[in-house]
Amino acid sequence: MLSVEHFRISGRGVWIAVLWEEKIQGITFSLEGEGLENNLERLTGFLRRRGVGMDLAIETSRYPSVVRDVILGRVENSEVLSMLSFGGVTQFERRVYEWLTKNVKRGSVITYGDLANVLGTSPRAIGGAMKRNPYPIVVPCHRVVARDGIGYYTPRLEEKVFLLGIEGVEVWTSSRRT
């Protein structure tokens, strides 16, 4: 199923789309609705390539509100881990996503290199896992930054700046170097 809702957060319109069956299969979002359709196509294409079947029928669920509550800090990211299906995610990606979600809390960041050191891998592997994250916001890939700047973000850097700004991570939102 697909649930899509619009919220006002910090003066911005935020569209949140959640694919789900028994658990969340994927999340995407957009500021002001810009690019939501493309983001959803990217997410469904990724999940299909990974062998995840999905029904795209529109149905209301609580999931978009849960994601909104994570953005607002009403719910801890780690509290939502049990709602994720992890379908189509490799063992490595799941290990990265779970460690990140449990250990890098709201209002803080970690570099690609530091996360790689903790997990015994390379910064490039971490970057790839972040790019493929089907659960943005809940799995806080926006909290992973480059050592000398904010780093990249899929689909747009503006979303990373927005999320870090809401979390009060001002030093990184003023550095847009990638």
N, C-alpha and C positions, 0 to 999 in steps of 0.2 A: 504494500500500500504506500501511498504518498500523501503526506500531510504538509501543507504549506501555510504559513501564517506571517502576518506583518506586525511588527512592533515598532514603537518609538523608543529609542535608547539613546541617551545623551544628545537629544535633539536631532537624531538621524533616523530615517526610516530603515529598518533592517528586516529583510525578508529571510525567513528560515524555512528550508525544505528538508524533510526527513523521510528517508525510505525505510520501511520497516515491515516485518512480518510478525514473528513472536518477539523479536528484539530489533534494535536499530541496526539496519544494514549499511546506512550511509547518511551523511549530513552534508548539506551545502548551504551557503548563505550569500547574501548580496546586500550591499548598501544602496538604498534608494531603489531597489529592484533592478539596478543596472547589471546586466549579465547573468541574472538568475537562470534563465533558460539555458544559456551556454554552460554554466556551472553544473546544472543538473544533467545535461547531455554528457559532459566530461565524467561525472560521477557514475552515471548508469553505464557508460561505455567501459570504464575501468572495472566496475563490478562484473559486468558480463564477460569481459576478457578473463577475469579471475574465476569464472564458473559460478557466479552467484545468480540464481534465478530471482526474478522480482516481478511483482504485480504493480503496475504504475497507476492503478485506479486511485482516484482521490478519495481519501477518507480522513475524517477528523481523528486526531489522537492528541494525547498530552505531550508528545515528544517535542514539538517546537517550543512549547512553554518551558519544558525542562532545559532545553538548550539556552533559551533566553535567561532563565534563572542562573545558569552557569555563567553567562556573560556578566550578569549583574552581581555575581558573588553571593547569591542567595543559597546556592547549592555548590558544594565542592566538586571539582572535576572527578575525583576518585569515587565519589558516591554514585556516579553514573556509569562507571566501568561495567557493572553487572548487567546493564541494559544493552550493551553492545554485543552484536553477534560474532564479531571477528571473522565472519565468512569472507573467504577470498584473501585473507591476510596471511602472509607467510609467518613461520615461527619467529624469525628474526624481527619482522615488523611488529608482531604482537609484543615481543619482549621489550622493544624500544618504546612502543606506545604505553605499555603498562608502567614501565619504570618512570617515564616522563610524567605521566598523569599522577602517579603516586608521590613523586618526589619534588617536582618543580611547581611550587604553589603560586597562586594568584599574587601578582605584584613582584614576582621575581623572574629572572631569565637564566638560561644556561647557554653556553656557546656550543656550536657543533662539535668543536674539539673536546671540550670538557665532557659532553655527553658520550662522545666516542670513547674517551679514556675510561669512563665508568663502565661502559658495556664491552670494552675490549675489541673495538672495531675502528673503522676510519671515519673521519668527518664526512667524507664523500658518501659513505654508506648511510650515515645518519641523514644527510641532506636528501638522499634518494627516498628514504623512508618517510621523511617529512613531506616531500612532494607527493607521495602516494597515499598519504593519510586520508582514509575515507570518513573520518570522524572529527573534522576540524572543530574547534572550540572545546569540545569535550576532551579530546586528546589535544592538549594545548601546544600544537606545533608552532603557534605564533610566539611562544616563549623561548624558542630556540633561535639564537642570534649568532651572527658572525663575530669574530673577536674584535673586529675593527669597525663594526657598524651593525645596522639592523638585519642585514641579510635579505634573502629572497622570501617570497610568499606566493603561493598559488591559490587563487588566480591573480590577485593584484596586491601590490605592496600597501595600498591605501587601507585594505582590510586589516593587515597586521598592525599598522600604525593606530588604527581605530581601536582594536582590541587591547593593545598594550596601553593606550591612553586611558581607556576605561579602568584598567587595572592599576593606573598610577605609576607606570614605568616610564616616566618622562625622559630620563636620560637617553633611552633608546628611541623614543618617538621623535626626538629632535635630530637624530642621526639617520639620514635616509641613504647613507652609502651602502651599496650592495657589493 
